[in-house]
Amino acid sequence: MNYEVQIFTQPNCSSCAKVKGWFQENRISFIEKDIVNDPQANQEFGALNEKFVPITIIITDDKRYQVVGPNLKKIKTLVTTVGISGQSN
């Protein structure tokens, strides 16, 4: 199954670090989108109509899932449901 994980972040965000750390610990690749230092990421963030980061988006072949905030319980459940497993580096 093809998937992509995107995490919208900003510098000095402890909640963002928590979410990124969980994905790193579980060896699940993700694309970080820094809304402060990357104008394209900021534009994409604006289109989400959300006010806070982190926002985790998981895109599969046929679905798109979004988790707002550092809700690791919801992220873990979603990763399991979608069938994403860690990758060895």
mmCIF file as gemmi writes it, N, C-alpha and C atoms, coordinates in Angstrom:
data_model
loop_
_atom_site.group_PDB
_atom_site.id
_atom_site.type_symbol
_atom_site.label_atom_id
_atom_site.label_alt_id
_atom_site.label_comp_id
_atom_site.label_asym_id
_atom_site.label_entity_id
_atom_site.label_seq_id
_atom_site.pdbx_PDB_ins_code
_atom_site.Cartn_x
_atom_site.Cartn_y
_atom_site.Cartn_z
_atom_site.occupancy
_atom_site.B_iso_or_equiv
_atom_site.pdbx_formal_charge
_atom_site.auth_seq_id
_atom_site.auth_asym_id
_atom_site.pdbx_PDB_model_num
ATOM 1 N N . MET Axp A 1 ? 0.835 -1.176 0 1 0 ? 1 A 1
ATOM 2 C CA . MET Axp A 1 ? 0 0 0 1 0 ? 1 A 1
ATOM 3 C C . MET Axp A 1 ? 0.885 1.247 0 1 0 ? 1 A 1
ATOM 4 N N . ASN Axp A 2 ? 0.511 2.19 -0.79 1 0 ? 2 A 1
ATOM 5 C CA . ASN Axp A 2 ? 1.217 3.463 -0.813 1 0 ? 2 A 1
ATOM 6 C C . ASN Axp A 2 ? 0.595 4.407 0.204 1 0 ? 2 A 1
ATOM 7 N N . TYR Axp A 3 ? 1.448 5.154 0.866 1 0 ? 3 A 1
ATOM 8 C CA . TYR Axp A 3 ? 0.956 6.144 1.814 1 0 ? 3 A 1
ATOM 9 C C . TYR Axp A 3 ? 1.961 7.284 1.904 1 0 ? 3 A 1
ATOM 10 N N . GLU Axp A 4 ? 1.466 8.404 2.421 1 0 ? 4 A 1
ATOM 11 C CA . GLU Axp A 4 ? 2.336 9.541 2.71 1 0 ? 4 A 1
ATOM 12 C C . GLU Axp A 4 ? 1.868 10.145 4.021 1 0 ? 4 A 1
ATOM 13 N N . VAL Axp A 5 ? 2.81 10.443 4.89 1 0 ? 5 A 1
ATOM 14 C CA . VAL Axp A 5 ? 2.51 11.116 6.149 1 0 ? 5 A 1
ATOM 15 C C . VAL Axp A 5 ? 3.104 12.512 6.077 1 0 ? 5 A 1
ATOM 16 N N . GLN Axp A 6 ? 2.277 13.506 6.366 1 0 ? 6 A 1
ATOM 17 C CA . GLN Axp A 6 ? 2.72 14.898 6.413 1 0 ? 6 A 1
ATOM 18 C C . GLN Axp A 6 ? 2.446 15.416 7.82 1 0 ? 6 A 1
ATOM 19 N N . ILE Axp A 7 ? 3.405 16.158 8.37 1 0 ? 7 A 1
ATOM 20 C CA . ILE Axp A 7 ? 3.197 16.769 9.681 1 0 ? 7 A 1
ATOM 21 C C . ILE Axp A 7 ? 3.474 18.258 9.551 1 0 ? 7 A 1
ATOM 22 N N . PHE Axp A 8 ? 2.44 19.061 9.773 1 0 ? 8 A 1
ATOM 23 C CA . PHE Axp A 8 ? 2.596 20.515 9.758 1 0 ? 8 A 1
ATOM 24 C C . PHE Axp A 8 ? 3.114 20.938 11.128 1 0 ? 8 A 1
ATOM 25 N N . THR Axp A 9 ? 4.222 21.682 11.134 1 0 ? 9 A 1
ATOM 26 C CA . THR Axp A 9 ? 4.906 22.052 12.369 1 0 ? 9 A 1
ATOM 27 C C . THR Axp A 9 ? 5.311 23.516 12.336 1 0 ? 9 A 1
ATOM 28 N N . GLN Axp A 10 ? 5.87 23.951 13.456 1 0 ? 10 A 1
ATOM 29 C CA . GLN Axp A 10 ? 6.549 25.245 13.515 1 0 ? 10 A 1
ATOM 30 C C . GLN Axp A 10 ? 7.695 25.11 14.511 1 0 ? 10 A 1
ATOM 31 N N . PRO Axp A 11 ? 8.708 25.973 14.391 1 0 ? 11 A 1
ATOM 32 C CA . PRO Axp A 11 ? 9.858 25.882 15.295 1 0 ? 11 A 1
ATOM 33 C C . PRO Axp A 11 ? 9.447 26.047 16.765 1 0 ? 11 A 1
ATOM 34 N N . ASN Axp A 12 ? 10.199 25.409 17.639 1 0 ? 12 A 1
ATOM 35 C CA . ASN Axp A 12 ? 10.01 25.513 19.09 1 0 ? 12 A 1
ATOM 36 C C . ASN Axp A 12 ? 8.631 25.062 19.554 1 0 ? 12 A 1
ATOM 37 N N . CYS Axp A 13 ? 8.065 24.107 18.867 1 0 ? 13 A 1
ATOM 38 C CA . CYS Axp A 13 ? 6.747 23.569 19.211 1 0 ? 13 A 1
ATOM 39 C C . CYS Axp A 13 ? 6.956 22.199 19.858 1 0 ? 13 A 1
ATOM 40 N N . SER Axp A 14 ? 6.752 22.128 21.169 1 0 ? 14 A 1
ATOM 41 C CA . SER Axp A 14 ? 6.995 20.865 21.872 1 0 ? 14 A 1
ATOM 42 C C . SER Axp A 14 ? 6.003 19.783 21.455 1 0 ? 14 A 1
ATOM 43 N N . SER Axp A 15 ? 4.775 20.173 21.151 1 0 ? 15 A 1
ATOM 44 C CA . SER Axp A 15 ? 3.786 19.192 20.689 1 0 ? 15 A 1
ATOM 45 C C . SER Axp A 15 ? 4.171 18.626 19.33 1 0 ? 15 A 1
ATOM 46 N N . CYS Axp A 16 ? 4.729 19.482 18.478 1 0 ? 16 A 1
ATOM 47 C CA . CYS Axp A 16 ? 5.199 19.032 17.16 1 0 ? 16 A 1
ATOM 48 C C . CYS Axp A 16 ? 6.337 18.036 17.334 1 0 ? 16 A 1
ATOM 49 N N . ALA Axp A 17 ? 7.257 18.344 18.235 1 0 ? 17 A 1
ATOM 50 C CA . ALA Axp A 17 ? 8.395 17.46 18.495 1 0 ? 17 A 1
ATOM 51 C C . ALA Axp A 17 ? 7.921 16.103 19.008 1 0 ? 17 A 1
ATOM 52 N N . LYS Axp A 18 ? 6.876 16.111 19.82 1 0 ? 18 A 1
ATOM 53 C CA . LYS Axp A 18 ? 6.322 14.872 20.368 1 0 ? 18 A 1
ATOM 54 C C . LYS Axp A 18 ? 5.792 13.979 19.24 1 0 ? 18 A 1
ATOM 55 N N . VAL Axp A 19 ? 5.035 14.572 18.326 1 0 ? 19 A 1
ATOM 56 C CA . VAL Axp A 19 ? 4.471 13.799 17.216 1 0 ? 19 A 1
ATOM 57 C C . VAL Axp A 19 ? 5.58 13.308 16.281 1 0 ? 19 A 1
ATOM 58 N N . LYS Axp A 20 ? 6.497 14.192 15.914 1 0 ? 20 A 1
ATOM 59 C CA . LYS Axp A 20 ? 7.611 13.795 15.039 1 0 ? 20 A 1
ATOM 60 C C . LYS Axp A 20 ? 8.431 12.685 15.699 1 0 ? 20 A 1
ATOM 61 N N . GLY Axp A 21 ? 8.679 12.826 16.997 1 0 ? 21 A 1
ATOM 62 C CA . GLY Axp A 21 ? 9.446 11.825 17.732 1 0 ? 21 A 1
ATOM 63 C C . GLY Axp A 21 ? 8.791 10.458 17.697 1 0 ? 21 A 1
ATOM 64 N N . TRP Axp A 22 ? 7.464 10.428 17.813 1 0 ? 22 A 1
ATOM 65 C CA . TRP Axp A 22 ? 6.757 9.15 17.773 1 0 ? 22 A 1
ATOM 66 C C . TRP Axp A 22 ? 6.952 8.475 16.421 1 0 ? 22 A 1
ATOM 67 N N . PHE Axp A 23 ? 6.814 9.233 15.339 1 0 ? 23 A 1
ATOM 68 C CA . PHE Axp A 23 ? 7.013 8.657 14.004 1 0 ? 23 A 1
ATOM 69 C C . PHE Axp A 23 ? 8.459 8.192 13.823 1 0 ? 23 A 1
ATOM 70 N N . GLN Axp A 24 ? 9.416 8.97 14.327 1 0 ? 24 A 1
ATOM 71 C CA . GLN Axp A 24 ? 10.828 8.582 14.217 1 0 ? 24 A 1
ATOM 72 C C . GLN Axp A 24 ? 11.107 7.309 15.007 1 0 ? 24 A 1
ATOM 73 N N . GLU Axp A 25 ? 10.594 7.231 16.235 1 0 ? 25 A 1
ATOM 74 C CA . GLU Axp A 25 ? 10.797 6.043 17.075 1 0 ? 25 A 1
ATOM 75 C C . GLU Axp A 25 ? 10.233 4.791 16.419 1 0 ? 25 A 1
ATOM 76 N N . ASN Axp A 26 ? 9.134 4.96 15.696 1 0 ? 26 A 1
ATOM 77 C CA . ASN Axp A 26 ? 8.479 3.826 15.046 1 0 ? 26 A 1
ATOM 78 C C . ASN Axp A 26 ? 8.937 3.632 13.605 1 0 ? 26 A 1
ATOM 79 N N . ARG Axp A 27 ? 9.979 4.401 13.22 1 0 ? 27 A 1
ATOM 80 C CA . ARG Axp A 27 ? 10.584 4.307 11.894 1 0 ? 27 A 1
ATOM 81 C C . ARG Axp A 27 ? 9.552 4.4 10.776 1 0 ? 27 A 1
ATOM 82 N N . ILE Axp A 28 ? 8.648 5.352 10.927 1 0 ? 28 A 1
ATOM 83 C CA . ILE Axp A 28 ? 7.656 5.636 9.893 1 0 ? 28 A 1
ATOM 84 C C . ILE Axp A 28 ? 8.047 6.965 9.26 1 0 ? 28 A 1
ATOM 85 N N . SER Axp A 29 ? 8.29 6.938 7.969 1 0 ? 29 A 1
ATOM 86 C CA . SER Axp A 29 ? 8.745 8.151 7.291 1 0 ? 29 A 1
ATOM 87 C C . SER Axp A 29 ? 7.618 9.183 7.212 1 0 ? 29 A 1
ATOM 88 N N . PHE Axp A 30 ? 8.02 10.449 7.235 1 0 ? 30 A 1
ATOM 89 C CA . PHE Axp A 30 ? 7.049 11.538 7.134 1 0 ? 30 A 1
ATOM 90 C C . PHE Axp A 30 ? 7.71 12.733 6.474 1 0 ? 30 A 1
ATOM 91 N N . ILE Axp A 31 ? 6.871 13.623 5.987 1 0 ? 31 A 1
ATOM 92 C CA . ILE Axp A 31 ? 7.325 14.879 5.41 1 0 ? 31 A 1
ATOM 93 C C . ILE Axp A 31 ? 6.956 15.976 6.395 1 0 ? 31 A 1
ATOM 94 N N . GLU Axp A 32 ? 7.965 16.704 6.865 1 0 ? 32 A 1
ATOM 95 C CA . GLU Axp A 32 ? 7.699 17.818 7.782 1 0 ? 32 A 1
ATOM 96 C C . GLU Axp A 32 ? 7.421 19.07 6.967 1 0 ? 32 A 1
ATOM 97 N N . LYS Axp A 33 ? 6.35 19.766 7.334 1 0 ? 33 A 1
ATOM 98 C CA . LYS Axp A 33 ? 5.968 21.004 6.655 1 0 ? 33 A 1
ATOM 99 C C . LYS Axp A 33 ? 5.999 22.131 7.678 1 0 ? 33 A 1
ATOM 100 N N . ASP Axp A 34 ? 7.088 22.884 7.677 1 0 ? 34 A 1
ATOM 101 C CA . ASP Axp A 34 ? 7.321 23.978 8.624 1 0 ? 34 A 1
ATOM 102 C C . ASP Axp A 34 ? 6.568 25.218 8.139 1 0 ? 34 A 1
ATOM 103 N N . ILE Axp A 35 ? 5.509 25.586 8.852 1 0 ? 35 A 1
ATOM 104 C CA . ILE Axp A 35 ? 4.645 26.677 8.392 1 0 ? 35 A 1
ATOM 105 C C . ILE Axp A 35 ? 5.253 28.06 8.598 1 0 ? 35 A 1
ATOM 106 N N . VAL Axp A 36 ? 6.354 28.156 9.34 1 0 ? 36 A 1
ATOM 107 C CA . VAL Axp A 36 ? 7.016 29.445 9.562 1 0 ? 36 A 1
ATOM 108 C C . VAL Axp A 36 ? 8.08 29.695 8.499 1 0 ? 36 A 1
ATOM 109 N N . ASN Axp A 37 ? 8.883 28.696 8.22 1 0 ? 37 A 1
ATOM 110 C CA . ASN Axp A 37 ? 10.032 28.871 7.327 1 0 ? 37 A 1
ATOM 111 C C . ASN Axp A 37 ? 9.802 28.425 5.885 1 0 ? 37 A 1
ATOM 112 N N . ASP Axp A 38 ? 8.648 27.838 5.607 1 0 ? 38 A 1
ATOM 113 C CA . ASP Axp A 38 ? 8.354 27.356 4.257 1 0 ? 38 A 1
ATOM 114 C C . ASP Axp A 38 ? 7.048 27.983 3.77 1 0 ? 38 A 1
ATOM 115 N N . PRO Axp A 39 ? 7.125 28.97 2.868 1 0 ? 39 A 1
ATOM 116 C CA . PRO Axp A 39 ? 5.913 29.651 2.393 1 0 ? 39 A 1
ATOM 117 C C . PRO Axp A 39 ? 4.88 28.702 1.778 1 0 ? 39 A 1
ATOM 118 N N . GLN Axp A 40 ? 5.333 27.686 1.062 1 0 ? 40 A 1
ATOM 119 C CA . GLN Axp A 40 ? 4.4 26.72 0.464 1 0 ? 40 A 1
ATOM 120 C C . GLN Axp A 40 ? 3.654 25.955 1.557 1 0 ? 40 A 1
ATOM 121 N N . ALA Axp A 41 ? 4.371 25.53 2.588 1 0 ? 41 A 1
ATOM 122 C CA . ALA Axp A 41 ? 3.739 24.825 3.706 1 0 ? 41 A 1
ATOM 123 C C . ALA Axp A 41 ? 2.751 25.736 4.415 1 0 ? 41 A 1
ATOM 124 N N . ASN Axp A 42 ? 3.097 27.013 4.559 1 0 ? 42 A 1
ATOM 125 C CA . ASN Axp A 42 ? 2.199 27.971 5.198 1 0 ? 42 A 1
ATOM 126 C C . ASN Axp A 42 ? 0.914 28.12 4.393 1 0 ? 42 A 1
ATOM 127 N N . GLN Axp A 43 ? 1.031 28.152 3.083 1 0 ? 43 A 1
ATOM 128 C CA . GLN Axp A 43 ? -0.142 28.267 2.219 1 0 ? 43 A 1
ATOM 129 C C . GLN Axp A 43 ? -1.016 27.013 2.348 1 0 ? 43 A 1
ATOM 130 N N . GLU Axp A 44 ? -0.404 25.851 2.357 1 0 ? 44 A 1
ATOM 131 C CA . GLU Axp A 44 ? -1.15 24.6 2.518 1 0 ? 44 A 1
ATOM 132 C C . GLU Axp A 44 ? -1.837 24.561 3.881 1 0 ? 44 A 1
ATOM 133 N N . PHE Axp A 45 ? -1.135 25.025 4.912 1 0 ? 45 A 1
ATOM 134 C CA . PHE Axp A 45 ? -1.703 25.074 6.262 1 0 ? 45 A 1
ATOM 135 C C . PHE Axp A 45 ? -2.94 25.969 6.28 1 0 ? 45 A 1
ATOM 136 N N . GLY Axp A 46 ? -2.855 27.129 5.629 1 0 ? 46 A 1
ATOM 137 C CA . GLY Axp A 46 ? -3.989 28.045 5.566 1 0 ? 46 A 1
ATOM 138 C C . GLY Axp A 46 ? -5.209 27.406 4.926 1 0 ? 46 A 1
ATOM 139 N N . ALA Axp A 47 ? -4.995 26.574 3.93 1 0 ? 47 A 1
ATOM 140 C CA . ALA Axp A 47 ? -6.099 25.906 3.243 1 0 ? 47 A 1
ATOM 141 C C . ALA Axp A 47 ? -6.787 24.864 4.124 1 0 ? 47 A 1
ATOM 142 N N . LEU Axp A 48 ? -6.121 24.432 5.19 1 0 ? 48 A 1
ATOM 143 C CA . LEU Axp A 48 ? -6.708 23.441 6.1 1 0 ? 48 A 1
ATOM 144 C C . LEU Axp A 48 ? -7.731 24.061 7.043 1 0 ? 48 A 1
ATOM 145 N N . ASN Axp A 49 ? -7.731 25.389 7.149 1 0 ? 49 A 1
ATOM 146 C CA . ASN Axp A 49 ? -8.641 26.109 8.051 1 0 ? 49 A 1
ATOM 147 C C . ASN Axp A 49 ? -8.488 25.676 9.502 1 0 ? 49 A 1
ATOM 148 N N . GLU Axp A 50 ? -7.274 25.418 9.905 1 0 ? 50 A 1
ATOM 149 C CA . GLU Axp A 50 ? -6.966 25.09 11.299 1 0 ? 50 A 1
ATOM 150 C C . GLU Axp A 50 ? -6.101 26.205 11.864 1 0 ? 50 A 1
ATOM 151 N N . LYS Axp A 51 ? -6.053 26.305 13.194 1 0 ? 51 A 1
ATOM 152 C CA . LYS Axp A 51 ? -5.304 27.39 13.822 1 0 ? 51 A 1
ATOM 153 C C . LYS Axp A 51 ? -4.04 26.933 14.524 1 0 ? 51 A 1
ATOM 154 N N . PHE Axp A 52 ? -3.932 25.645 14.803 1 0 ? 52 A 1
ATOM 155 C CA . PHE Axp A 52 ? -2.836 25.162 15.625 1 0 ? 52 A 1
ATOM 156 C C . PHE Axp A 52 ? -2.097 24.009 14.955 1 0 ? 52 A 1
ATOM 157 N N . VAL Axp A 53 ? -0.831 23.877 15.287 1 0 ? 53 A 1
ATOM 158 C CA . VAL Axp A 53 ? -0.032 22.722 14.884 1 0 ? 53 A 1
ATOM 159 C C . VAL Axp A 53 ? 0.281 21.92 16.145 1 0 ? 53 A 1
ATOM 160 N N . PRO Axp A 54 ? 0.632 20.696 16.044 1 0 ? 54 A 1
ATOM 161 C CA . PRO Axp A 54 ? 0.858 19.938 14.828 1 0 ? 54 A 1
ATOM 162 C C . PRO Axp A 54 ? -0.447 19.462 14.191 1 0 ? 54 A 1
ATOM 163 N N . ILE Axp A 55 ? -0.39 19.286 12.895 1 0 ? 55 A 1
ATOM 164 C CA . ILE Axp A 55 ? -1.456 18.614 12.156 1 0 ? 55 A 1
ATOM 165 C C . ILE Axp A 55 ? -0.787 17.471 11.41 1 0 ? 55 A 1
ATOM 166 N N . THR Axp A 56 ? -1.293 16.282 11.653 1 0 ? 56 A 1
ATOM 167 C CA . THR Axp A 56 ? -0.774 15.092 10.99 1 0 ? 56 A 1
ATOM 168 C C . THR Axp A 56 ? -1.772 14.668 9.93 1 0 ? 56 A 1
ATOM 169 N N . ILE Axp A 57 ? -1.291 14.502 8.716 1 0 ? 57 A 1
ATOM 170 C CA . ILE Axp A 57 ? -2.145 14.061 7.615 1 0 ? 57 A 1
ATOM 171 C C . ILE Axp A 57 ? -1.56 12.764 7.068 1 0 ? 57 A 1
ATOM 172 N N . ILE Axp A 58 ? -2.421 11.766 6.95 1 0 ? 58 A 1
ATOM 173 C CA . ILE Axp A 58 ? -2.025 10.492 6.356 1 0 ? 58 A 1
ATOM 174 C C . ILE Axp A 58 ? -2.858 10.304 5.098 1 0 ? 58 A 1
ATOM 175 N N . ILE Axp A 59 ? -2.158 10.145 3.987 1 0 ? 59 A 1
ATOM 176 C CA . ILE Axp A 59 ? -2.816 9.966 2.696 1 0 ? 59 A 1
ATOM 177 C C . ILE Axp A 59 ? -2.499 8.558 2.21 1 0 ? 59 A 1
ATOM 178 N N . THR Axp A 60 ? -3.541 7.794 1.912 1 0 ? 60 A 1
ATOM 179 C CA . THR Axp A 60 ? -3.36 6.455 1.356 1 0 ? 60 A 1
ATOM 180 C C . THR Axp A 60 ? -3.816 6.485 -0.098 1 0 ? 60 A 1
ATOM 181 N N . ASP Axp A 61 ? -3.855 5.316 -0.708 1 0 ? 61 A 1
ATOM 182 C CA . ASP Axp A 61 ? -4.256 5.242 -2.112 1 0 ? 61 A 1
ATOM 183 C C . ASP Axp A 61 ? -5.629 5.86 -2.362 1 0 ? 61 A 1
ATOM 184 N N . ASP Axp A 62 ? -6.532 5.705 -1.403 1 0 ? 62 A 1
ATOM 185 C CA . ASP Axp A 62 ? -7.896 6.161 -1.652 1 0 ? 62 A 1
ATOM 186 C C . ASP Axp A 62 ? -8.501 7.031 -0.551 1 0 ? 62 A 1
ATOM 187 N N . LYS Axp A 63 ? -7.752 7.335 0.51 1 0 ? 63 A 1
ATOM 188 C CA . LYS Axp A 63 ? -8.312 8.126 1.61 1 0 ? 63 A 1
ATOM 189 C C . LYS Axp A 63 ? -7.306 9.124 2.143 1 0 ? 63 A 1
ATOM 190 N N . ARG Axp A 64 ? -7.856 10.099 2.873 1 0 ? 64 A 1
ATOM 191 C CA . ARG Axp A 64 ? -7.038 11.133 3.514 1 0 ? 64 A 1
ATOM 192 C C . ARG Axp A 64 ? -7.534 11.292 4.947 1 0 ? 64 A 1
ATOM 193 N N . TYR Axp A 65 ? -6.627 11.185 5.902 1 0 ? 65 A 1
ATOM 194 C CA . TYR Axp A 65 ? -6.967 11.284 7.322 1 0 ? 65 A 1
ATOM 195 C C . TYR Axp A 65 ? -6.212 12.465 7.92 1 0 ? 65 A 1
ATOM 196 N N . GLN Axp A 66 ? -6.843 13.131 8.88 1 0 ? 66 A 1
ATOM 197 C CA . GLN Axp A 66 ? -6.217 14.304 9.495 1 0 ? 66 A 1
ATOM 198 C C . GLN Axp A 66 ? -6.4 14.248 11.009 1 0 ? 66 A 1
ATOM 199 N N . VAL Axp A 67 ? -5.306 14.479 11.726 1 0 ? 67 A 1
ATOM 200 C CA . VAL Axp A 67 ? -5.345 14.544 13.19 1 0 ? 67 A 1
ATOM 201 C C . VAL Axp A 67 ? -4.77 15.891 13.599 1 0 ? 67 A 1
ATOM 202 N N . VAL Axp A 68 ? -5.554 16.653 14.352 1 0 ? 68 A 1
ATOM 203 C CA . VAL Axp A 68 ? -5.11 17.96 14.828 1 0 ? 68 A 1
ATOM 204 C C . VAL Axp A 68 ? -4.607 17.808 16.259 1 0 ? 68 A 1
ATOM 205 N N . GLY Axp A 69 ? -3.424 18.335 16.505 1 0 ? 69 A 1
ATOM 206 C CA . GLY Axp A 69 ? -2.854 18.291 17.846 1 0 ? 69 A 1
ATOM 207 C C . GLY Axp A 69 ? -2.005 17.05 18.071 1 0 ? 69 A 1
ATOM 208 N N . PRO Axp A 70 ? -1.428 16.965 19.28 1 0 ? 70 A 1
ATOM 209 C CA . PRO Axp A 70 ? -0.524 15.856 19.595 1 0 ? 70 A 1
ATOM 210 C C . PRO Axp A 70 ? -1.261 14.636 20.141 1 0 ? 70 A 1
ATOM 211 N N . ASN Axp A 71 ? -2.34 14.244 19.484 1 0 ? 71 A 1
ATOM 212 C CA . ASN Axp A 71 ? -3.165 13.14 19.948 1 0 ? 71 A 1
ATOM 213 C C . ASN Axp A 71 ? -2.546 11.809 19.498 1 0 ? 71 A 1
ATOM 214 N N . LEU Axp A 72 ? -1.539 11.356 20.251 1 0 ? 72 A 1
ATOM 215 C CA . LEU Axp A 72 ? -0.818 10.142 19.863 1 0 ? 72 A 1
ATOM 216 C C . LEU Axp A 72 ? -1.706 8.907 19.874 1 0 ? 72 A 1
ATOM 217 N N . LYS Axp A 73 ? -2.686 8.872 20.768 1 0 ? 73 A 1
ATOM 218 C CA . LYS Axp A 73 ? -3.594 7.726 20.805 1 0 ? 73 A 1
ATOM 219 C C . LYS Axp A 73 ? -4.344 7.615 19.477 1 0 ? 73 A 1
ATOM 220 N N . LYS Axp A 74 ? -4.847 8.738 18.995 1 0 ? 74 A 1
ATOM 221 C CA . LYS Axp A 74 ? -5.576 8.743 17.724 1 0 ? 74 A 1
ATOM 222 C C . LYS Axp A 74 ? -4.635 8.423 16.559 1 0 ? 74 A 1
ATOM 223 N N . ILE Axp A 75 ? -3.43 8.976 16.595 1 0 ? 75 A 1
ATOM 224 C CA . ILE Axp A 75 ? -2.454 8.713 15.532 1 0 ? 75 A 1
ATOM 225 C C . ILE Axp A 75 ? -2.091 7.228 15.501 1 0 ? 75 A 1
ATOM 226 N N . LYS Axp A 76 ? -1.831 6.63 16.675 1 0 ? 76 A 1
ATOM 227 C CA . LYS Axp A 76 ? -1.482 5.201 16.741 1 0 ? 76 A 1
ATOM 228 C C . LYS Axp A 76 ? -2.607 4.339 16.181 1 0 ? 76 A 1
ATOM 229 N N . THR Axp A 77 ? -3.847 4.662 16.57 1 0 ? 77 A 1
ATOM 230 C CA . THR Axp A 77 ? -5.001 3.907 16.08 1 0 ? 77 A 1
ATOM 231 C C . THR Axp A 77 ? -5.114 4.02 14.571 1 0 ? 77 A 1
ATOM 232 N N . LEU Axp A 78 ? -4.936 5.219 14.062 1 0 ? 78 A 1
ATOM 233 C CA . LEU Axp A 78 ? -5.034 5.451 12.622 1 0 ? 78 A 1
ATOM 234 C C . LEU Axp A 78 ? -3.935 4.71 11.859 1 0 ? 78 A 1
ATOM 235 N N . VAL Axp A 79 ? -2.707 4.776 12.362 1 0 ? 79 A 1
ATOM 236 C CA . VAL Axp A 79 ? -1.586 4.08 11.715 1 0 ? 79 A 1
ATOM 237 C C . VAL Axp A 79 ? -1.862 2.573 11.667 1 0 ? 79 A 1
ATOM 238 N N . THR Axp A 80 ? -2.391 2.03 12.751 1 0 ? 80 A 1
ATOM 239 C CA . THR Axp A 80 ? -2.717 0.603 12.801 1 0 ? 80 A 1
ATOM 240 C C . THR Axp A 80 ? -3.851 0.271 11.842 1 0 ? 80 A 1
ATOM 241 N N . THR Axp A 81 ? -4.9 1.085 11.853 1 0 ? 81 A 1
ATOM 242 C CA . THR Axp A 81 ? -6.063 0.863 10.989 1 0 ? 81 A 1
ATOM 243 C C . THR Axp A 81 ? -5.684 0.91 9.516 1 0 ? 81 A 1
ATOM 244 N N . VAL Axp A 82 ? -4.857 1.884 9.165 1 0 ? 82 A 1
ATOM 245 C CA . VAL Axp A 82 ? -4.437 2.055 7.772 1 0 ? 82 A 1
ATOM 246 C C . VAL Axp A 82 ? -3.457 0.955 7.362 1 0 ? 82 A 1
ATOM 247 N N . GLY Axp A 83 ? -2.728 0.417 8.329 1 0 ? 83 A 1
ATOM 248 C CA . GLY Axp A 83 ? -1.794 -0.667 8.04 1 0 ? 83 A 1
ATOM 249 C C . GLY Axp A 83 ? -0.382 -0.209 7.738 1 0 ? 83 A 1
ATOM 250 N N . ILE Axp A 84 ? 0.007 0.92 8.318 1 0 ? 84 A 1
ATOM 251 C CA . ILE Axp A 84 ? 1.363 1.43 8.122 1 0 ? 84 A 1
ATOM 252 C C . ILE Axp A 84 ? 2.281 0.765 9.136 1 0 ? 84 A 1
ATOM 253 N N . SER Axp A 85 ? 3.415 0.298 8.666 1 0 ? 85 A 1
ATOM 254 C CA . SER Axp A 85 ? 4.404 -0.256 9.589 1 0 ? 85 A 1
ATOM 255 C C . SER Axp A 85 ? 5.729 0.452 9.374 1 0 ? 85 A 1
ATOM 256 N N . GLY Axp A 86 ? 6.566 0.418 10.387 1 0 ? 86 A 1
ATOM 257 C CA . GLY Axp A 86 ? 7.863 1.083 10.319 1 0 ? 86 A 1
ATOM 258 C C . GLY Axp A 86 ? 8.747 0.493 9.238 1 0 ? 86 A 1
ATOM 259 N N . GLN Axp A 87 ? 9.665 1.312 8.786 1 0 ? 87 A 1
ATOM 260 C CA . GLN Axp A 87 ? 10.59 0.893 7.739 1 0 ? 87 A 1
ATOM 261 C C . GLN Axp A 87 ? 11.985 0.832 8.321 1 0 ? 87 A 1
ATOM 262 N N . SER Axp A 88 ? 12.729 -0.173 7.943 1 0 ? 88 A 1
ATOM 263 C CA . SER Axp A 88 ? 14.115 -0.227 8.404 1 0 ? 88 A 1
ATOM 264 C C . SER Axp A 88 ? 14.956 0.696 7.537 1 0 ? 88 A 1
ATOM 265 N N . ASN Axp A 89 ? 15.896 1.373 8.178 1 0 ? 89 A 1
ATOM 266 C CA . ASN Axp A 89 ? 16.738 2.324 7.444 1 0 ? 89 A 1
ATOM 267 C C . ASN Axp A 89 ? 18.043 1.691 7.055 1 0 ? 89 A 1
